[in-house]
Amino acid sequence: MSVFASLVAHLADLLQPLFHTSATAAAIIVFTALVRLAVHPLSRAAARGQKAKARLSPQIAELRKKHAKNPDRMQKAFMELHAKEKVSPFSGCLPSLLQLPAFFLMYHLFSSARIGGQPNGLLSHTLFAAPLGDRWTDALAHGGAFGSAGLVYVALFAIVAAVATYNYRRTKRQMAGATTDQQLPGMGAMSAMTKVMPLLSFATLLTVAWVPLAAALYVVTSTTWTAVERAFLYRDMPVAGVLATTA
C-alpha cells in the first residue's frame, strides 16, 4: 500500500505545475489511463474473440436445428464448437477482472487513515472543493447536493449517466441483432444475463456515490475509457461484444 501511495504522490508532484491543488486527482486519472493502456492488448484480444463468435452464428443456427429436441446435446455441441474454434463464450470478461486489483488499491488507499504507520496525507487532497477521501454523503452533509463539493459529484454523475445511456443504447442494438446464442436451450442463465446487461452501466452511479471520491474518479475514468475503446474496437461489427462487459 505504501508503494502505491508513493506512486500516486510522485505522479501528483509531476502534475502539480499544471493542476495545482487538484494534482492528486489528475494523478488518479493518469494512473487509471496507464492501467487501461496496460490492459488494452487483452481488450483487443477479447474483441477478436467476439468477432470470431459472430462468425460462428450460422453454425450455431445449424446446431439449433439439429439438436432442437435435445437441449443437453445442443449445449454440449455449442461448447464443443467454441472449443474447436478456440473462442471463449466469456472472452470479454478478462480485461475487467484484471482491473479490479487497481480499483481496490485505490479504494483502500483513500479509505485508510494511516499508511505505513503515518497519517494518510492524501486524504486531505481535493478535486476542486471535494476531498478525495470523502464520499457523496460527506458532500451532502457539507453544503448539500449543489454545494461546492456537491457540484463535483453532480459533474461525475452527469458523465456516468451520459456514458451509461450510450452503453445502454449500444448494447440494446447489439442484442437485437445477435440473439442466437441466448436462444439456445439450456443457456437460460446466460439469456437472463443478457436481459440485465444493458442496465449494468447505470449501476456505476451507485458505485460513484458510495466509494471515496478518489475511487470514484478511477471508476468514471475507466468507464469512459471502456465506452470509447469499445466504439473503436467494434466499429466494423454492428452486433459485436454481446457477452462482453460494459464497464
SENU-870273 format. One record per residue (C-alpha): residue number from 0; residue in three letters; x, y negated, z. Coordinates in Angstrom, 2 decimals. Each point is the difference from the previous one (the first is absolute). Last residue first. Layout:
REM residues N
r num->NUM residu->ALA u->X v->Y w->Z .
...
REM end
This chain:
REM residues 247
r num->246 residu->ALA u->-17.73 v->1.27 w->-17.64 .
r num->245 residu->THR u->-1.95 v->1.55 w->-2.71 .
r num->244 residu->THR u->1.03 v->3.60 w->0.26 .
r num->243 residu->ALA u->0.13 v->2.09 w->-3.09 .
r num->242 residu->LEU u->-2.73 v->2.52 w->-0.81 .
r num->241 residu->VAL u->-1.59 v->-1.92 w->-2.81 .
r num->240 residu->GLY u->3.34 v->-1.40 w->-1.14 .
r num->239 residu->ALA u->-0.70 v->-0.55 w->-3.63 .
r num->238 residu->VAL u->-3.32 v->-0.51 w->-1.76 .
r num->237 residu->PRO u->1.01 v->-2.95 w->-2.19 .
r num->236 residu->MET u->3.51 v->1.33 w->-0.68 .
r num->235 residu->ASP u->2.30 v->-2.41 w->-1.83 .
r num->234 residu->ARG u->0.15 v->-2.51 w->2.88 .
r num->233 residu->TYR u->0.49 v->2.77 w->2.56 .
r num->232 residu->LEU u->3.47 v->-0.98 w->1.17 .
r num->231 residu->PHE u->-0.62 v->-3.75 w->-0.27 .
r num->230 residu->ALA u->-3.43 v->-0.17 w->1.67 .
r num->229 residu->ARG u->1.29 v->2.48 w->2.57 .
r num->228 residu->GLU u->2.95 v->-2.23 w->0.88 .
r num->227 residu->VAL u->-2.15 v->-3.12 w->0.32 .
r num->226 residu->ALA u->-2.50 v->1.71 w->2.32 .
r num->225 residu->THR u->2.76 v->1.71 w->1.99 .
r num->224 residu->TRP u->1.95 v->-3.25 w->0.47 .
r num->223 residu->THR u->-3.13 v->-1.66 w->1.39 .
r num->222 residu->THR u->-0.47 v->2.85 w->2.47 .
r num->221 residu->SER u->3.67 v->-0.12 w->1.01 .
r num->220 residu->THR u->-0.04 v->-3.75 w->0.62 .
r num->219 residu->VAL u->-3.25 v->0.15 w->1.96 .
r num->218 residu->VAL u->1.15 v->2.97 w->2.08 .
r num->217 residu->TYR u->3.43 v->-1.49 w->0.81 .
r num->216 residu->LEU u->-1.60 v->-3.32 w->0.90 .
r num->215 residu->ALA u->-2.42 v->1.84 w->2.28 .
r num->214 residu->ALA u->2.98 v->1.66 w->1.69 .
r num->213 residu->ALA u->1.43 v->-3.45 w->0.78 .
r num->212 residu->LEU u->-3.45 v->-1.26 w->1.07 .
r num->211 residu->PRO u->-0.29 v->2.72 w->2.63 .
r num->210 residu->VAL u->-2.55 v->2.71 w->-0.92 .
r num->209 residu->TRP u->-3.80 v->-0.15 w->0.37 .
r num->208 residu->ALA u->-1.30 v->-2.62 w->-2.45 .
r num->207 residu->VAL u->2.37 v->1.05 w->-2.80 .
r num->206 residu->THR u->-0.97 v->3.65 w->0.51 .
r num->205 residu->LEU u->-3.70 v->-0.80 w->-0.10 .
r num->204 residu->LEU u->0.40 v->-1.91 w->-3.26 .
r num->203 residu->THR u->1.98 v->2.94 w->-1.40 .
r num->202 residu->ALA u->-3.21 v->2.02 w->0.29 .
r num->201 residu->PHE u->-1.15 v->-1.93 w->-3.09 .
r num->200 residu->SER u->2.53 v->1.94 w->-2.08 .
r num->199 residu->LEU u->-1.68 v->3.25 w->1.01 .
r num->198 residu->LEU u->-3.34 v->-0.83 w->-1.62 .
r num->197 residu->PRO u->0.80 v->1.39 w->-3.46 .
r num->196 residu->MET u->1.25 v->3.21 w->1.66 .
r num->195 residu->VAL u->-3.26 v->1.02 w->1.70 .
r num->194 residu->LYS u->-1.56 v->1.71 w->-3.02 .
r num->193 residu->THR u->3.36 v->1.46 w->-1.02 .
r num->192 residu->MET u->0.42 v->1.56 w->3.43 .
r num->191 residu->ALA u->-3.39 v->1.73 w->-0.22 .
r num->190 residu->SER u->1.06 v->1.62 w->-3.27 .
r num->189 residu->MET u->3.28 v->1.12 w->1.56 .
r num->188 residu->ALA u->-1.89 v->1.64 w->2.86 .
r num->187 residu->GLY u->-2.41 v->1.66 w->-2.40 .
r num->186 residu->MET u->2.63 v->1.57 w->-2.22 .
r num->185 residu->GLY u->-1.56 v->3.47 w->0.07 .
r num->184 residu->PRO u->-1.96 v->-0.66 w->-3.15 .
r num->183 residu->LEU u->1.90 v->-2.33 w->-2.34 .
r num->182 residu->GLN u->-1.78 v->-3.31 w->-0.42 .
r num->181 residu->GLN u->2.85 v->-1.96 w->1.58 .
r num->180 residu->ASP u->2.47 v->1.15 w->-2.62 .
r num->179 residu->THR u->-2.22 v->-1.11 w->-2.86 .
r num->178 residu->THR u->-0.90 v->-3.39 w->1.42 .
r num->177 residu->ALA u->2.39 v->-2.18 w->-1.99 .
r num->176 residu->GLY u->-1.82 v->-2.81 w->-1.78 .
r num->175 residu->ALA u->-2.31 v->-1.21 w->2.75 .
r num->174 residu->MET u->2.74 v->0.71 w->2.50 .
r num->173 residu->GLN u->2.40 v->-2.39 w->-1.68 .
r num->172 residu->ARG u->-2.61 v->-2.73 w->-0.30 .
r num->171 residu->LYS u->-0.83 v->0.30 w->3.69 .
r num->170 residu->THR u->3.72 v->-0.08 w->0.81 .
r num->169 residu->ARG u->0.52 v->-3.23 w->-1.95 .
r num->168 residu->ARG u->-3.00 v->-1.74 w->1.56 .
r num->167 residu->TYR u->1.01 v->0.98 w->3.52 .
r num->166 residu->ASN u->3.67 v->-0.80 w->-0.54 .
r num->165 residu->TYR u->-0.85 v->-3.53 w->-1.21 .
r num->164 residu->THR u->-2.38 v->-0.49 w->2.93 .
r num->163 residu->ALA u->2.65 v->1.27 w->2.41 .
r num->162 residu->VAL u->2.61 v->-2.40 w->-1.44 .
r num->161 residu->ALA u->-2.36 v->-2.99 w->0.38 .
r num->160 residu->ALA u->-1.07 v->1.08 w->3.50 .
r num->159 residu->VAL u->3.63 v->0.49 w->1.07 .
r num->158 residu->ILE u->0.99 v->-3.45 w->-1.25 .
r num->157 residu->ALA u->-3.01 v->-1.65 w->1.68 .
r num->156 residu->PHE u->0.67 v->1.86 w->3.26 .
r num->155 residu->LEU u->3.60 v->-1.25 w->-0.05 .
r num->154 residu->ALA u->-1.12 v->-3.60 w->-0.56 .
r num->153 residu->VAL u->-2.61 v->0.21 w->2.77 .
r num->152 residu->TYR u->2.69 v->1.52 w->2.22 .
r num->151 residu->VAL u->2.22 v->-3.05 w->-0.44 .
r num->150 residu->LEU u->-3.08 v->-2.19 w->0.57 .
r num->149 residu->GLY u->-0.44 v->1.56 w->3.43 .
r num->148 residu->ALA u->3.40 v->-1.27 w->1.14 .
r num->147 residu->SER u->-0.84 v->-3.67 w->-0.65 .
r num->146 residu->GLY u->-3.61 v->0.45 w->1.05 .
r num->145 residu->PHE u->-2.62 v->1.19 w->-2.45 .
r num->144 residu->ALA u->-0.75 v->3.37 w->1.61 .
r num->143 residu->GLY u->0.25 v->-1.41 w->3.50 .
r num->142 residu->GLY u->2.53 v->-2.38 w->1.54 .
r num->141 residu->HIS u->1.83 v->2.26 w->2.39 .
r num->140 residu->ALA u->-2.21 v->2.99 w->0.81 .
r num->139 residu->LEU u->-0.71 v->0.67 w->-3.67 .
r num->138 residu->ALA u->3.73 v->-0.08 w->-0.76 .
r num->137 residu->ASP u->0.65 v->2.47 w->2.81 .
r num->136 residu->THR u->-2.75 v->2.27 w->-1.35 .
r num->135 residu->TRP u->1.70 v->-0.12 w->-3.41 .
r num->134 residu->ARG u->3.16 v->1.46 w->1.50 .
r num->133 residu->ASP u->3.15 v->-1.58 w->1.35 .
r num->132 residu->GLY u->3.62 v->1.13 w->-0.43 .
r num->131 residu->LEU u->0.55 v->-2.06 w->-3.14 .
r num->130 residu->PRO u->-1.11 v->-3.17 w->1.77 .
r num->129 residu->ALA u->-2.53 v->-1.99 w->-2.09 .
r num->128 residu->ALA u->0.60 v->-3.74 w->-0.58 .
r num->127 residu->PHE u->1.91 v->0.28 w->-3.32 .
r num->126 residu->LEU u->1.00 v->3.64 w->-0.02 .
r num->125 residu->THR u->1.68 v->0.15 w->3.36 .
r num->124 residu->HIS u->2.93 v->1.25 w->2.04 .
r num->123 residu->SER u->-0.72 v->0.46 w->3.70 .
r num->122 residu->LEU u->-0.19 v->3.79 w->-0.24 .
r num->121 residu->LEU u->3.42 v->0.13 w->-1.66 .
r num->120 residu->GLY u->1.68 v->-0.85 w->3.29 .
r num->119 residu->ASN u->-0.63 v->3.46 w->1.40 .
r num->118 residu->PRO u->1.32 v->-0.29 w->3.54 .
r num->117 residu->GLN u->3.14 v->2.13 w->0.50 .
r num->116 residu->GLY u->0.32 v->3.62 w->1.14 .
r num->115 residu->GLY u->0.69 v->1.21 w->-3.52 .
r num->114 residu->ILE u->-3.26 v->-1.56 w->-1.16 .
r num->113 residu->ARG u->-2.53 v->-1.44 w->2.45 .
r num->112 residu->ALA u->-3.62 v->-1.14 w->-0.31 .
r num->111 residu->SER u->-0.73 v->2.59 w->-2.67 .
r num->110 residu->SER u->-2.99 v->-0.47 w->-2.32 .
r num->109 residu->PHE u->1.90 v->-1.85 w->-2.72 .
r num->108 residu->LEU u->2.64 v->2.70 w->-0.38 .
r num->107 residu->HIS u->-2.59 v->2.74 w->0.45 .
r num->106 residu->TYR u->-2.10 v->-1.15 w->-2.97 .
r num->105 residu->MET u->2.99 v->-0.66 w->-2.23 .
r num->104 residu->LEU u->1.41 v->3.45 w->0.74 .
r num->103 residu->PHE u->-3.44 v->1.49 w->-0.59 .
r num->102 residu->PHE u->-0.21 v->-1.67 w->-3.42 .
r num->101 residu->ALA u->3.49 v->1.15 w->-1.00 .
r num->100 residu->PRO u->-0.78 v->3.58 w->1.07 .
r num->99 residu->LEU u->-3.30 v->-0.06 w->-1.97 .
r num->98 residu->GLN u->1.52 v->-0.96 w->-3.34 .
r num->97 residu->LEU u->0.99 v->3.57 w->-0.87 .
r num->96 residu->LEU u->-3.62 v->1.11 w->0.31 .
r num->95 residu->SER u->-1.17 v->-2.58 w->-2.54 .
r num->94 residu->PRO u->2.56 v->1.08 w->-2.60 .
r num->93 residu->LEU u->-0.84 v->3.69 w->0.57 .
r num->92 residu->CYS u->-3.79 v->-0.17 w->-0.49 .
r num->91 residu->GLY u->-0.22 v->-0.48 w->-3.77 .
r num->90 residu->SER u->1.05 v->3.55 w->-0.89 .
r num->89 residu->PHE u->-2.93 v->1.52 w->1.89 .
r num->88 residu->PRO u->-1.38 v->2.23 w->-2.77 .
r num->87 residu->SER u->3.63 v->0.94 w->-0.74 .
r num->86 residu->VAL u->1.02 v->0.51 w->-3.61 .
r num->85 residu->LYS u->2.65 v->2.54 w->-0.93 .
r num->84 residu->GLU u->-1.95 v->1.09 w->-3.11 .
r num->83 residu->LYS u->-0.13 v->3.57 w->1.27 .
r num->82 residu->ALA u->-0.77 v->-1.16 w->3.55 .
r num->81 residu->HIS u->-2.84 v->-2.20 w->-1.24 .
r num->80 residu->LEU u->-1.46 v->2.86 w->-2.01 .
r num->79 residu->GLU u->0.33 v->2.39 w->2.94 .
r num->78 residu->MET u->-1.87 v->-2.48 w->2.23 .
r num->77 residu->PHE u->-2.93 v->-0.18 w->-2.42 .
r num->76 residu->ALA u->0.03 v->3.77 w->-0.52 .
r num->75 residu->LYS u->-0.28 v->0.49 w->3.77 .
r num->74 residu->GLN u->-2.84 v->-2.53 w->0.18 .
r num->73 residu->MET u->-1.83 v->1.70 w->-2.84 .
r num->72 residu->ARG u->0.48 v->3.45 w->1.53 .
r num->71 residu->ASP u->-1.57 v->-1.22 w->3.23 .
r num->70 residu->PRO u->-2.86 v->-1.71 w->-1.85 .
r num->69 residu->ASN u->-0.96 v->3.13 w->-1.98 .
r num->68 residu->LYS u->-3.09 v->-0.59 w->-2.13 .
r num->67 residu->ALA u->1.44 v->-2.92 w->-2.01 .
r num->66 residu->HIS u->3.30 v->1.82 w->-0.45 .
r num->65 residu->LYS u->0.44 v->-0.32 w->-3.77 .
r num->64 residu->LYS u->-1.92 v->-3.25 w->-0.38 .
r num->63 residu->ARG u->1.82 v->-1.75 w->2.82 .
r num->62 residu->LEU u->3.31 v->1.41 w->-1.20 .
r num->61 residu->GLU u->-0.62 v->-1.51 w->-3.43 .
r num->60 residu->ALA u->-0.64 v->-3.40 w->1.55 .
r num->59 residu->ILE u->3.24 v->0.33 w->1.92 .
r num->58 residu->GLN u->1.84 v->0.65 w->-3.26 .
r num->57 residu->PRO u->-1.51 v->-3.15 w->-1.54 .
r num->56 residu->SER u->0.93 v->-2.05 w->3.11 .
r num->55 residu->LEU u->3.63 v->1.12 w->0.11 .
r num->54 residu->ARG u->1.26 v->-3.16 w->-1.71 .
r num->53 residu->ALA u->-1.41 v->-2.03 w->2.87 .
r num->52 residu->LYS u->2.08 v->2.02 w->2.44 .
r num->51 residu->ALA u->3.15 v->-0.87 w->-1.96 .
r num->50 residu->LYS u->-0.91 v->-3.67 w->0.34 .
r num->49 residu->GLN u->-0.34 v->0.44 w->3.75 .
r num->48 residu->GLY u->3.38 v->1.71 w->0.19 .
r num->47 residu->ARG u->1.67 v->-2.76 w->-1.99 .
r num->46 residu->ALA u->-1.53 v->-2.52 w->2.38 .
r num->45 residu->ALA u->1.31 v->1.96 w->2.98 .
r num->44 residu->ALA u->3.50 v->-0.07 w->-1.52 .
r num->43 residu->ARG u->-0.28 v->-3.77 w->-0.39 .
r num->42 residu->SER u->-1.11 v->-0.31 w->3.60 .
r num->41 residu->LEU u->2.93 v->2.17 w->1.05 .
r num->40 residu->PRO u->2.38 v->-2.33 w->-1.85 .
r num->39 residu->HIS u->-1.73 v->-2.95 w->1.76 .
r num->38 residu->VAL u->0.72 v->1.22 w->3.55 .
r num->37 residu->ALA u->3.25 v->-1.97 w->0.34 .
r num->36 residu->LEU u->-1.60 v->-3.04 w->-1.63 .
r num->35 residu->ARG u->-2.92 v->0.29 w->2.43 .
r num->34 residu->VAL u->2.37 v->0.02 w->2.96 .
r num->33 residu->LEU u->1.85 v->-3.02 w->-1.38 .
r num->32 residu->ALA u->-3.30 v->-1.85 w->-0.51 .
r num->31 residu->THR u->-0.97 v->0.73 w->3.60 .
r num->30 residu->PHE u->3.35 v->-1.38 w->1.22 .
r num->29 residu->VAL u->-0.53 v->-3.15 w->-2.08 .
r num->28 residu->ILE u->-3.46 v->-0.49 w->1.52 .
r num->27 residu->ILE u->1.37 v->0.61 w->3.51 .
r num->26 residu->ALA u->2.84 v->-2.46 w->-0.65 .
r num->25 residu->ALA u->-2.54 v->-2.63 w->-1.09 .
r num->24 residu->ALA u->-1.77 v->0.41 w->3.34 .
r num->23 residu->THR u->3.38 v->-0.34 w->1.73 .
r num->22 residu->ALA u->0.76 v->-3.18 w->-1.97 .
r num->21 residu->SER u->-3.30 v->-1.66 w->0.94 .
r num->20 residu->THR u->1.70 v->-2.61 w->2.20 .
r num->19 residu->HIS u->2.30 v->-1.09 w->-2.86 .
r num->18 residu->PHE u->-1.07 v->1.66 w->-3.27 .
r num->17 residu->LEU u->2.80 v->-0.93 w->-2.41 .
r num->16 residu->PRO u->2.96 v->-0.61 w->2.33 .
r num->15 residu->GLN u->-1.27 v->2.84 w->2.26 .
r num->14 residu->LEU u->0.08 v->2.69 w->-2.68 .
r num->13 residu->LEU u->3.45 v->1.39 w->0.80 .
r num->12 residu->ASP u->-0.63 v->-0.24 w->3.76 .
r num->11 residu->ALA u->-3.34 v->1.78 w->-0.43 .
r num->10 residu->LEU u->1.70 v->2.85 w->-1.86 .
r num->9 residu->HIS u->2.48 v->0.30 w->2.85 .
r num->8 residu->ALA u->-2.81 v->0.07 w->2.59 .
r num->7 residu->VAL u->-1.94 v->2.66 w->-1.92 .
r num->6 residu->LEU u->3.11 v->2.17 w->-0.23 .
r num->5 residu->SER u->0.84 v->-0.58 w->3.66 .
r num->4 residu->ALA u->-3.51 v->1.11 w->1.03 .
r num->3 residu->PHE u->0.42 v->3.16 w->-2.09 .
r num->2 residu->VAL u->3.29 v->0.76 w->1.73 .
r num->1 residu->SER u->-1.61 v->-0.66 w->3.40 .
r num->0 residu->MET u->-2.82 v->2.43 w->-0.86 .
REM end
